[in-house]
Amino acid sequence: MKLSVVIPCFNEISTISQVVKSVKASPVKDLGVEIEVIIVDDCSIYGTIDLLKQVVESQVDQVIYHPRNRGKGAALRTGFAAATGDVVIVQDADLEYDPREFSVMIRPILEGKADVVFGSRFMGSQPHRVVYYWHMIGNQFLTTLSNMLTNINLTDMESCYKAFRRDVIQSIRIEENRFGFEPEITAKVAGMGCRIYEVGISYYGRTYKEGKKITWKDGVRAVFCILKYNLFRSKKVSSASGQSYERFTPDV
């Protein structure tokens, strides 16, 4: 069994090497899981590309470079298309999420119970760094609004940690280029009738001074995406019915 780890990267010179090291050391390998590491650099500056080319490329399976900055959603679109594993998981290039929890994330898929697994920062007893109150309120609002329209009961729609069966994620045409990916993919997997599970994870959040990038503008866009992909899509298609979203190709 192979797990493809897709890492979108933008100006993460201080953390990307440690993230790669942590991913490759993940105890998920003790379950007999092979790890494929795919980094998609979204036109970084400040030395990140030099580090990737000189040090990191030899340590991973692929590094794909976007010639211009497009956003996290675009980087994930490219990475998902390149993945060859049975299961695909998203790993941010910072240190907010812990690769030691890959086994927790993919277990419902390995057991044949789930098609998609969300990692929740608001479930379980794992450690969670205390950071921004209004971010939590905004997350709860967006998750609730999304749940009202998808009719699923997630606690953390905006979580980075999402794992997918590869055939599921590669059947979906991802349209959002930035952080709108999260509500878009949630709406689409719910609309496809995927078996969605949620598991509790730890969270080591960053401050803006430490490199956090999401802003209030992304929250406004998320509201738009929740409405767009739930209310204004006339065709929610499912692989179970013999149909699927158009297969995408990387747009580098």
C-alpha positions as CSV (number, residue, x, y, z in Angstrom):
1,M,0.0,0.0,0.0
2,K,1.3,3.4,-0.9
3,L,0.5,6.8,0.7
4,S,1.1,9.9,-1.4
5,V,1.9,12.9,0.7
6,V,1.2,16.2,-1.2
7,I,3.0,19.2,0.3
8,P,2.1,22.7,-1.1
9,C,5.0,25.0,-0.4
10,F,5.3,28.8,-0.6
11,N,8.1,30.6,1.2
12,E,8.7,27.9,3.8
13,I,12.5,28.0,3.8
14,S,12.6,27.7,7.6
15,T,10.4,24.6,7.9
16,I,10.3,22.6,4.7
17,S,13.4,20.5,5.4
18,Q,12.0,19.5,8.9
19,V,8.6,18.7,7.4
20,V,10.2,16.4,4.9
21,K,12.2,14.7,7.6
22,S,9.1,14.3,9.7
23,V,7.0,12.9,6.9
24,K,9.7,10.3,6.0
25,A,10.0,9.3,9.6
26,S,6.3,8.9,10.1
27,P,5.5,5.6,11.9
28,V,2.8,4.9,9.3
29,K,5.6,2.9,7.7
30,D,5.3,0.4,10.6
31,L,2.0,-0.6,9.0
32,G,3.7,-1.6,5.8
33,V,2.8,1.7,4.1
34,E,5.2,3.1,1.4
35,I,5.4,6.9,1.4
36,E,5.6,8.9,-1.8
37,V,6.5,12.6,-1.1
38,I,5.4,15.2,-3.7
39,I,6.2,18.9,-3.1
40,V,4.6,21.6,-5.2
41,D,6.4,24.9,-4.9
42,D,4.1,27.8,-5.7
43,C,6.8,30.2,-7.1
44,S,8.5,30.8,-3.7
45,I,11.0,33.6,-3.2
46,Y,13.5,34.4,-0.4
47,G,15.6,31.3,-1.0
48,T,13.1,28.5,-0.7
49,I,13.6,27.3,-4.3
50,D,17.3,27.2,-3.9
51,L,16.9,25.0,-0.8
52,L,14.5,22.7,-2.6
53,K,16.9,22.3,-5.6
54,Q,20.1,22.0,-3.7
55,V,18.9,19.9,-0.7
56,V,15.3,18.7,-0.7
57,E,14.9,17.3,-4.3
58,S,17.2,14.4,-3.6
59,Q,15.2,13.5,-0.5
60,V,11.7,13.2,-2.0
61,D,10.0,11.6,-5.0
62,Q,9.1,14.8,-6.9
63,V,9.4,18.5,-6.6
64,I,7.2,20.4,-9.0
65,Y,7.7,24.1,-9.6
66,H,4.9,26.6,-10.5
67,P,6.4,29.3,-12.8
68,R,4.1,31.9,-11.1
69,N,2.2,32.0,-7.8
70,R,-1.3,30.6,-8.0
71,G,-2.2,29.6,-4.5
72,K,-2.7,26.6,-2.3
73,G,-5.6,25.1,-4.2
74,A,-3.6,25.3,-7.5
75,A,-0.6,23.6,-5.9
76,L,-2.8,20.8,-4.5
77,R,-4.4,20.4,-8.0
78,T,-0.9,19.8,-9.4
79,G,0.1,17.5,-6.6
80,F,-3.0,15.4,-6.7
81,A,-2.6,14.8,-10.5
82,A,1.0,13.6,-9.9
83,A,0.1,11.2,-7.0
84,T,0.4,7.5,-7.6
85,G,-0.4,6.1,-4.1
86,D,-3.5,4.3,-3.1
87,V,-4.3,7.1,-0.6
88,V,-3.4,10.8,-0.9
89,I,-3.0,13.1,2.1
90,V,-2.4,16.8,2.3
91,Q,0.6,18.0,4.4
92,D,1.3,21.7,4.8
93,A,4.9,22.8,4.5
94,D,4.9,24.4,8.0
95,L,5.0,22.6,11.3
96,E,1.3,23.0,12.3
97,Y,0.3,19.3,11.6
98,D,2.2,16.2,12.8
99,P,3.0,13.4,10.3
100,R,3.2,11.0,13.2
101,E,-0.6,11.0,12.9
102,F,-0.8,9.7,9.3
103,S,-1.8,6.3,10.6
104,V,-4.8,7.8,12.5
105,M,-5.8,9.8,9.4
106,I,-5.7,6.9,6.9
107,R,-6.9,4.0,9.1
108,P,-10.6,4.4,8.2
109,I,-9.6,4.2,4.6
110,L,-7.4,1.2,5.1
111,E,-10.2,-0.6,6.9
112,G,-12.5,0.0,4.0
113,K,-14.8,2.2,5.9
114,A,-14.1,5.6,4.4
115,D,-13.4,7.3,1.1
116,V,-12.3,10.6,2.7
117,V,-11.0,11.4,6.2
118,F,-10.9,14.9,7.7
119,G,-8.6,15.6,10.6
120,S,-10.3,17.8,13.3
121,R,-8.4,20.2,15.5
122,F,-11.5,20.3,17.7
123,M,-11.9,16.7,18.6
124,G,-10.0,14.3,20.9
125,S,-7.4,14.8,23.5
126,Q,-4.3,15.6,21.4
127,P,-2.4,18.9,22.2
128,H,-3.7,22.1,20.5
129,R,-1.7,25.3,20.6
130,V,-3.9,28.2,21.8
131,V,-3.7,31.0,19.2
132,Y,-6.4,33.2,17.7
133,Y,-9.9,33.4,19.2
134,W,-11.5,35.0,16.2
135,H,-10.0,32.4,13.9
136,M,-11.7,29.8,15.9
137,I,-15.0,31.6,15.7
138,G,-14.6,32.1,12.0
139,N,-13.8,28.5,11.5
140,Q,-16.9,27.4,13.5
141,F,-19.1,29.7,11.4
142,L,-17.7,28.4,8.1
143,T,-18.0,24.8,9.2
144,T,-21.5,25.3,10.4
145,L,-22.6,27.1,7.2
146,S,-20.9,24.3,5.2
147,N,-22.6,21.6,7.2
148,M,-26.0,23.2,6.8
149,L,-25.7,23.0,3.0
150,T,-23.9,19.6,2.7
151,N,-25.9,18.0,5.6
152,I,-22.8,16.4,7.1
153,N,-21.7,17.1,10.7
154,L,-18.0,18.0,10.5
155,T,-16.4,19.9,13.3
156,D,-13.4,21.3,11.3
157,M,-14.1,21.8,7.6
158,E,-11.1,24.1,7.2
159,S,-8.5,21.6,8.5
160,C,-5.5,21.1,6.3
161,Y,-5.4,17.4,7.1
162,K,-7.6,15.6,4.6
163,A,-6.9,12.1,3.3
164,F,-8.6,10.7,0.1
165,R,-8.7,7.5,-1.8
166,R,-6.7,8.4,-4.9
167,D,-9.4,7.4,-7.3
168,V,-11.8,9.8,-5.5
169,I,-9.5,12.9,-5.4
170,Q,-8.3,12.4,-9.0
171,S,-11.9,12.2,-10.2
172,I,-12.7,15.7,-8.9
173,R,-12.0,18.8,-10.9
174,I,-10.7,21.3,-8.4
175,E,-11.4,24.9,-9.4
176,E,-10.3,27.0,-6.5
177,N,-6.7,28.3,-6.6
178,R,-6.4,29.6,-3.0
179,F,-7.9,28.5,0.4
180,G,-11.3,28.2,-1.2
181,F,-10.1,24.6,-1.9
182,E,-11.4,23.5,1.6
183,P,-15.1,24.4,1.2
184,E,-15.0,23.4,-2.5
185,I,-13.6,19.9,-1.8
186,T,-16.0,19.4,1.1
187,A,-19.0,20.3,-1.0
188,K,-17.9,18.0,-3.8
189,V,-17.1,14.9,-1.8
190,A,-20.4,15.3,0.1
191,G,-22.2,15.8,-3.2
192,M,-20.6,12.6,-4.5
193,G,-21.9,10.6,-1.6
194,C,-18.5,9.7,-0.4
195,R,-18.1,8.0,3.0
196,I,-16.6,10.7,5.1
197,Y,-15.0,10.2,8.5
198,E,-13.4,12.6,10.9
199,V,-10.7,11.9,13.5
200,G,-9.1,14.0,16.2
201,I,-5.6,15.4,15.5
202,S,-3.1,17.6,17.3
203,Y,-2.5,21.2,16.1
204,Y,0.7,23.3,16.5
205,G,-0.7,26.6,15.1
206,R,1.5,29.4,13.9
207,T,1.1,33.2,14.4
208,Y,1.3,35.6,11.5
209,K,4.8,36.6,12.8
210,E,5.8,32.9,12.4
211,G,4.5,32.8,8.8
212,K,0.7,32.1,8.9
213,K,-0.8,33.3,5.6
214,I,-4.6,33.0,5.7
215,T,-6.4,36.3,6.1
216,W,-10.0,37.6,6.5
217,K,-10.3,37.9,2.8
218,D,-9.9,34.1,2.5
219,G,-12.8,33.8,5.0
220,V,-15.0,36.0,2.8
221,R,-14.0,33.8,-0.2
222,A,-14.8,30.7,1.8
223,V,-18.4,31.9,2.3
224,F,-18.7,32.5,-1.4
225,C,-17.3,29.0,-2.1
226,I,-19.7,27.3,0.3
227,L,-22.6,28.9,-1.4
228,K,-21.2,28.4,-4.9
229,Y,-20.4,24.7,-4.7
230,N,-23.4,23.7,-2.7
231,L,-26.2,25.9,-4.1
232,F,-25.2,26.7,-7.7
233,R,-24.0,23.4,-8.9
234,S,-26.8,21.7,-10.8
235,K,-24.9,18.4,-11.2
236,K,-23.5,16.6,-8.2
237,V,-22.1,13.4,-9.7
238,S,-21.0,10.2,-8.1
239,S,-18.6,7.5,-9.1
240,A,-21.2,5.1,-7.6
241,S,-23.6,6.1,-10.4
242,G,-21.1,5.6,-13.1
243,Q,-20.3,9.3,-13.5
244,S,-17.5,11.4,-12.2
245,Y,-16.1,15.0,-12.2
246,E,-13.8,15.7,-15.1
247,R,-10.4,14.4,-14.4
248,F,-7.9,17.2,-14.1
249,T,-4.3,17.7,-15.2
250,P,-1.6,19.9,-13.7
251,D,-1.6,23.4,-15.0
252,V,2.1,24.2,-14.5
